[in-house]
């Protein structure tokens, strides 16, 4: 039963992460139209999300090593 709970929680965390990436990609055309930006500026939006997620993954991974993965996951970062 515990394995199923872990699978569901990790699956939901992955789903919400993919959903956030997808929503940003879908909104890029509206951002370009509203702000009149070029392709280079739109690429920065996706790049900044990747950099932010990478940095947070390192920080929260280390926090998981120090205080435990369960506590970090309960805080809200998968």
KEKEVEX-269670 format. One line per field, with one value per residue: chain; residue number from 0; residue in one letter; z, y, x of N, C-alpha, C in turn. Coordinates in pm, whole numbers. Each point is the difference from the previous one (the first is absolute). Layout:
unit = (A	...) .
pos = (NUM	...) .
code = (A	...) .
n.c3 = (Z	...) .
n.c2 = (Y	...) .
n.c1 = (X	...) .
ca.c3 = (Z	...) .
ca.c2 = (Y	...) .
ca.c1 = (X	...) .
c.c3 = (Z	...) .
c.c2 = (Y	...) .
c.c1 = (X	...) .
This chain:
unit = (A	A	A	A	A	A	A	A	A	A	A	A	A	A	A	A	A	A	A	A	A	A	A	A	A	A	A	A	A	A	A	A	A	A	A	A	A	A	A	A	A	A	A	A	A	A	A	A	A	A	A	A	A	A	A	A	A	A	A	A	A	A	A	A	A	A	A	A	A	A	A	A	A	A	A	A	A	A) .
pos = (0	1	2	3	4	5	6	7	8	9	10	11	12	13	14	15	16	17	18	19	20	21	22	23	24	25	26	27	28	29	30	31	32	33	34	35	36	37	38	39	40	41	42	43	44	45	46	47	48	49	50	51	52	53	54	55	56	57	58	59	60	61	62	63	64	65	66	67	68	69	70	71	72	73	74	75	76	77) .
code = (X	X	X	X	X	X	X	X	X	X	X	X	X	X	X	X	X	X	X	X	X	X	X	X	X	X	X	X	X	X	X	X	X	X	X	X	X	X	X	X	X	X	X	X	X	X	X	X	X	X	X	X	X	X	X	X	X	X	X	X	X	X	X	X	X	X	X	X	X	X	X	X	X	X	X	X	X	X) .
n.c3 = (0	75	-76	11	126	9	-71	71	111	-34	-37	107	72	-66	18	123	8	-63	81	93	-44	-10	116	34	-54	51	108	-57	-77	108	64	-108	-12	130	12	-114	63	-13	-87	-3	18	-92	-63	39	-33	-103	-38	36	-55	-102	-3	16	-82	-80	21	-11	-107	-30	24	-58	-97	18	-1	-103	-40	34	-43	-112	-89	98	86	-88	-26	132	-2	-104	9	-115) .
n.c2 = (-120	-3	-107	-38	34	-56	-103	8	20	-88	-81	38	-12	-113	-38	52	-62	-108	10	35	-95	-85	48	-3	-120	-30	65	-61	-55	-14	-46	-68	-34	-22	-56	-59	-112	-20	-84	84	97	-62	-17	126	8	-83	73	109	-59	-40	120	57	-87	17	130	2	-78	74	114	-39	-42	105	77	-75	20	127	29	-65	-97	-74	57	-12	-124	-13	61	-81	-55	-54) .
n.c1 = (82	110	34	-126	4	120	-45	-110	67	92	-97	-66	111	25	-126	4	117	-39	-104	88	80	-101	-42	127	21	-117	40	102	-92	-76	105	33	-127	-19	121	-31	27	129	50	101	-89	-72	113	20	-128	10	104	-64	-105	75	56	-118	-57	104	-1	-133	17	106	-63	-113	81	78	-109	-37	126	-17	-122	22	-13	-52	82	99	-42	-15	118	23	118	-44) .
ca.c3 = (0	7	-131	-84	42	-52	-145	-29	36	-96	-128	2	-7	-139	-84	17	-59	-145	-29	6	-120	-112	3	-42	-144	-67	12	-64	-114	55	55	-114	-59	92	31	-122	14	-103	35	99	132	37	38	135	97	23	59	140	76	14	94	133	46	27	124	112	17	75	138	72	9	115	119	20	58	138	94	-38	-121	31	50	-112	-89	68	-11	-127	-120	-29) .
ca.c2 = (120	117	20	62	140	69	9	101	133	36	19	131	104	3	52	145	63	-2	92	138	22	9	125	108	-12	38	144	79	78	114	92	66	92	109	82	31	-47	-88	-139	-10	27	-115	-109	28	-40	-143	-22	40	-103	-114	37	8	-134	-69	54	-44	-144	-19	46	-87	-130	7	6	-135	-78	44	-13	-112	22	14	136	94	-20	56	145	36	-11	-142) .
ca.c1 = (-82	88	59	-103	-10	118	-17	-102	52	105	-69	-68	102	49	-107	-12	118	-19	-109	49	81	-92	-76	89	20	-124	-21	106	-51	-74	101	65	-96	-32	115	73	137	51	22	107	-57	-83	89	49	-103	18	132	-3	-71	90	106	-60	-31	127	56	-82	18	124	-18	-91	65	91	-83	-50	108	25	-113	-86	-79	-143	-26	12	-115	-117	10	-64	82	25) .
c.c3 = (0	-136	-95	34	-53	-150	-37	27	-100	-138	-8	-7	-140	-93	10	-57	-152	-40	3	-121	-122	-3	-41	-151	-78	2	-71	-118	47	59	-112	-61	90	22	-122	5	-117	52	108	141	47	42	141	106	34	67	148	85	22	101	142	55	33	132	122	25	78	147	80	7	118	131	33	60	148	95	-35	-118	28	45	-115	-94	61	-5	-133	-121	-24	-38) .
c.c2 = (126	30	69	148	81	19	108	141	45	23	134	115	16	60	152	74	7	96	145	32	18	131	118	-5	41	151	84	84	123	103	76	105	122	95	37	-44	-91	-141	-15	24	-116	-119	19	-43	-148	-31	37	-101	-121	29	5	-140	-77	47	-45	-150	-29	38	-94	-143	-6	6	-137	-91	34	-31	-113	33	20	140	101	-15	56	152	48	-7	-146	-28) .
c.c1 = (86	63	-98	-16	117	-12	-100	52	106	-61	-71	100	56	-104	-10	121	-14	-110	47	87	-90	-77	86	19	-125	-18	106	-51	-78	96	67	-93	-24	118	82	146	38	22	107	-52	-86	85	54	-102	15	132	1	-76	90	111	-54	-27	128	61	-78	15	128	-17	-89	51	94	-79	-58	105	19	-116	-95	-90	-148	-34	4	-119	-126	0	-57	89	32	143) .
